[in-house]
Amino acid sequence: MKNIKRISCIILVIALTAPYTGSMHHAQANISTINTTNTTEEQTTITSPLPTPNAPDAMTPNPPQTADHFNNFKYSDDYEPGQFSDVGRTQWYSQYVEDAYNYGLIRGRTTNQFSPGGLLTIGEAVTLAARLRSIYHTGKAEFAETAPYYEAYAEYAIQHGIINGQMNYVTPINRAQFAGLMYNALPPEAYPAINAIPDYAINDVIPGSEHSAAIYALYRAGILSGSDQYGTFYPNQHITRAEVSTVLVRVLHPASRISIKLPDWIPAEVIYQRSVDAVVTIETFNAASRSIRTGSGFFITANGHVITALHVLDNAESATVTLLNGEVYPVLGVLASSEEFNVALLSVDAADRSFNFLNIADSSLIEIGNTLYSLGSPLNYTNTISEGVISHTSRELDDQTLIMFTAPISFGSGGSPILNTRGQVICIASLSYTSGQNLNLGIPSNHISALTPGKAINLSEFQENR
């Protein structure tokens, strides 16, 4: 390949949010609360995958049609003004806490403390989901008292498809898990779409990932809205009681659901801040432990799976990855690779360390002219971001179909991510024409998604089998 040098690339994408100011004094009677029988956690409440709404001007209430089943959820006026000293009237969640309390589903941790930042366990969340389903369909929630308290609820949840099997009920639930429980608790017709949210519009939730169908359905139904002005969901973060209150109210009272529009872009500086520590420098070594070359790569899982261009590993007997903070980790081996598409998935020896990682976009959705960002280590200048556009979506070279883009890259960028304006990976920097300016080529991200991880093969054995 004359006048072509091997390198690497990335791309990014975005989303939005908002709160609720109405109350439900027009509603009715009472619904039994979820109480745990253990002594360490007083009342069961539920934290949701809903991030803090903080862009109130972005959305307005837009109620869908209310099914008769929602009349089974009764409302009271039990909440007293100032009842919880830690729920101020100016807090975004105060009305949600009041209404969730009046629905009888959430109480305080103590008589005067709600603990809005407190977390919910999986057992508490399953208990709540089971009760929601039962009340929605029958108007009541009659469950046997068991020890532990969640046993009867868990059996019911398994029987009715809310969960697929037993879980670790005493651990905190994360946002994605909670979204899955809420969506599975009620039938799909309880969540009619009021928002047009395309696939990949939630910048950190990739279609096909765990619980993604539930998360997108709840965004479209106006129940979830995001934790910032970009609609970021943070699926792996734990959920707070304040957020749970918000989700519960929007689930039980469709008129409180909100209209949202997620943005198509995130500012480059925000993308950089969110992504830079997921990008690594890869150094390879020969059998004598002498350095051969450096390239770039990026984490695609929290437990240390790294994507890079396969050519970065040429002749390597061992390798390390260096993080933004200077930490160095040995590469355990290759989990999957494709000679045809010049891509490799590596495993890093990271013990129990959790890494920031990048989400993978669908490269078939890109268009000529889309803005993108390259993030890597050109010429060993680490953590460098550059902007460009997609100049062609399908350039043919040596039987490969590659993405051509203009974001500048240099030696050392090979294996780095090319991001769209939501911060999602659309390609991997691979090649650059030396006889032209900003004529760069990347491996489409769909080739990453096509890799099937296997057992890690150390680099020495991997080279023998190539």
Secondary structure, DSSP 8 states (H G I E B T S, - for coil): -TTEEE--EEE-------------TT--------B-SSSS--B-----S------GGG--B------GGGGGS-------TT--TT--TTSTTHHHHHHHHHTTS---SSSS---TT-B-BHHHHHHHHHHHHHHHHHS-------SSTTHHHHHHHHHTTSSSS---TTSB-BHHHHHHHHHHHS-GGGS---S---TT-STT--TTSTTHHHHHHHHHTTS---SSTT----TTSB-BHHHHHHHHHHHH-GGG-B-----S---HHHHHHHHGGGEEEEEEE-TT--EEEEEEEEESSTT-EEEEEGGGGTT-SEEEEE-TTS-EEEEEEEEEEETTTTEEEEEE--TT-------B--GGG--TT-EEEEEE-GGG--SEEEEEEEEEEEEEETTEEEEEE-S---TT-TT-EEE-TTS-EEEEEEEEETTSSS-EEEEETHHHHT----S-B-HHHHHHH-
